[in-house]
Amino acid sequence: MADEVELWRAALQQCLHDHSHQLPDVLDSLANSLAHRFQQSGVLSDLDEAVNLHRAALARRAAAHPLRSNSLNDLALALQLRFHQRGVQGDLDEAIQLHRATLALRQPGHPDRFMSLANLASCLQDRCVLPDVLSDLDTAIELHQAALEICLPDHRPKLLYGLADSHLHRFQRGGVLLDLDEAIRLNRAALALCPLGHPDRFGSLMSLANSLVISSPERHVLPDLDEVVSLHRAALALCPIGHPHRMMSLNSLSISLGNRFSHGGDPSDLDEIIELHRDALVLCPPDSPYRPGLLFNLANRLVDKFRQRNVLSDLDEAIAKHRAALALCPLGHPDRYASLGNLANSLRVRSEQRKILSDVDEEIELRRGALALCPPGHFDRSTALNSLARSLQYRSKWQGQMSDMDEAFSLYAELSQHSHLVSRMDIRAARQWIASAEQADHGSVLDAYQTALKFVDQYVAVLAPSSHHFDVVTKVVSSIAMDAFSCCVRHGALTHAVKLVEQGRAVLWTQLARLRTPLDDLSASGASGNTLAEEFKKVSLSLRKMFDAKEESPRIRQLTAQWDDVVSRIRQLPDFSRFLLPPLFSDLQKAAEHGPVIIVNGSKYSCDVLIVTRDRDPIHIPLDITLAEVSELSAEFQSLTRRVGSSDHQLETHKMVGMLRKLWACVVSPVVQALRGLIDPGSRIWWCPTADFTLLPLHAAGPYEKRRHNLSHFYVSSYTSTLAALIRARHRVSQDTSIQQFVAIGQGHPDGGKELRHVATELNLVEERVAPFMSFTSLSGVDATVQGASDALSRAQWLHLACHGVPNRNQPFKSSFAMRDGPFTIMDIIRSRMQNPEFAFLSACHTTVGDESSPDEAIHLAAAMQFSGFCSVVGSMWSVDDEVVREVVRAFYDALVEEGGEGRLDCGRAAVALHVGMKTLRKKIPLEQQIVFVHIGV
């Protein structure tokens, strides 16, 4: 390589002497040789000279020169390479401008247009690493796709794994698993085009391994890590001693083995990992830009070895290697932030072993240095604040210095001033603030919860509406809202407790509900309001149509940005400053207009009830039960209901009664005592349970003893997932009684499902009772298909569904009703366009069962019906008996007809009808079938 550079230098001198017209060509050739030498040796002066030579060549090729696009492209590539080494934003911005200029000269039909598209995409992808934006990545993906459409077959593998890399980066920013899946699919396609001997096989192996290693921590799949190791071993086999990529391949294999080791792999791998890192380091020149990364990779594995074998010399060597890496990362180096953090982490490990105060002091100074590299608005600032705060708390606990603890919480307080787009790292930092404040009983704990829930709201708000975000959302939300509720109760802030638990639960339904917000007041507010209302409707409808799109496309992001913009403009209007913001307590009290709402909260800190009424502050009832006990009771109840009818019936009933007695004693009886002074017997109440309380039949609790009354003797129970859901349902109750269409759908012979023999009889029972009051349509047998059900929902104000309910506890959006030709899923329900729907009776199993690990998101069939517009829904908590359900349906509709007046049925009387109907069946059907159905909504 050195000989080649010198040859081109000699050629340049000759051109200058001869004033040759080939001077631009020679300048570019010398620059390319220097760039290649830099990639081998890592000497940055070679790269700087290459950039200057490319500039000189470009200056000699005017706008009309046929090779100007080549010079633009070469200079852009050199600047991008320099950006990778020094992280100077100006180099990357200039490279993007140059690639855009190149693309403008390489119009459709130009043989190198595909390469320009790919190069511009690569630069835009790099720019996304700095600011927390996704728009450049969307554009990069579009450019890669355009390049693939026009490229020659020989270039296809490289473009495929370039596109895969863009999807991978977008996954790392947005957390959407579809991007990760697409990256893996594209990389597999690229590798399939690269058999042994293909020049791009090494790159394809590395790219596929990279996407799989990111997949594994997200999904905790060890087989993926085994495949990653195999891919890297195959790549290393292509790099014998002396190969220019051998150092990179050794490092990649050692990292993949390290990932497998960290996720429960073979402990004996650790020695091989360290040897591979050492071998890679030997091949790395002292001034190579890759040396810092190799040093701290080796150091981190030496720390692992120390933790495994407790040999202090391994830890000392790790710290020495981290110091060496930091010395190679001066101010301005792109790896300085990571290097400061790595050294700080290893010093923490040693301080925990040797109790050396100087290690703790140095750790804190290193973390101060890392924070200084992350000014307000920086993507990593919240992580840097959190790391420094935790180090200060560690020293404070060791030395008892309150000044350290005070500084730690002042750092956490900065999180509340967060100004850029929220990431999962920000939420993680806020959660650590919560944990620290709870442990120290610090006065900032309420601010910590408020900040965390604000972050969650902002994070979810920018996600496109999709079930594919469910895993992402449940991971970031977890128990924050319920713990916030407990914290507020413990501090006497009861109205605040209601607001925060409301803000942090059912966040996906809340996000989707924002797209269906009634706009009557806005439309009536004036010309500007009417215009904004129409714009809001249009954008919201477009987003709803794209629900569950197979890819997080630029179109979805564009619509989301438009939606955010119109919401912002609506909030600038008088009287609309809180449009779609979390409601105030005075707004939430409207949920209790027709009876108290009883929030039953479960938190690891305490379990409590707040009774919300329409005209007073919440009433607090502390519960004498822990969350662990609630979870145990819930698990026992779920296990019992799964065995209903399969063993000794008397024994099952005895066990169920025992659980309902415990529920009465620990939860419901104290509530009844408090309600006696508030409402009359026979009044309606609404349960709003959280955490594992959502899985328990609160409505059925009681002492189950002679001369003592169960809850159902005192009050008529309904449920609501949130107060806002109940308020929305009340707003939707139709005032137009002229149109009432009742549709009954029955499917007793579903695709691949067990026969339900009594569906036809059930539909006849419904028709006999309902037909005198409203237009009645029945859909059954071959007509009860997925499309038939969807069409029926679009015209039904009242609905009765008799079929199999199929819960999907792992992917709750795939929970479904079984139709003749397949599943009618929650996603199908959400997409349906309905006209003033009022009431739905879901005569099917498990229609109120959602994701067991995230019950507070309430993703189940009954909730989907309520979200889609049905103000009043009857659903089931577990399996229903096909024979018994006929009696339940008969009793319910008989009571509903009797409760109705003025020749019409009232969906607002459904809860009372269910209550009355079940009383008539107490001695006729088993206990578990008496209490399986619940009412949700108005």
NORSULCOR-V126351 format. One record per helix or strand of 2 or more residues. SS is the DSSP state (helix for helix, strand for strand). FROM is the first residue (numbers start at 1). TO is the last residue. If there is no record, write none. Layout:
ss,from,to
SS,FROM,TO
SS,FROM,TO
//
This chain:
ss,from,to
helix,2,18
helix,23,41
helix,44,59
helix,68,86
helix,89,105
helix,113,127
helix,135,150
helix,153,174
helix,177,192
helix,201,219
helix,222,237
helix,246,262
helix,269,282
helix,291,309
helix,312,327
helix,336,354
helix,357,372
helix,381,399
helix,402,417
helix,424,440
helix,445,461
helix,467,477
helix,480,490
helix,494,503
helix,507,516
helix,520,523
helix,527,545
helix,554,571
helix,585,592
strand,597,602
strand,607,612
strand,619,622
helix,627,642
helix,649,675
strand,684,689
helix,691,695
helix,698,700
helix,711,714
strand,716,719
helix,723,732
strand,741,746
helix,759,770
strand,775,780
helix,781,783
helix,786,795
strand,798,802
strand,805,806
helix,812,814
strand,816,819
strand,822,825
helix,826,831
strand,839,843
helix,852,857
helix,861,867
strand,872,876
helix,882,899
helix,907,920
helix,927,930
strand,933,937
//
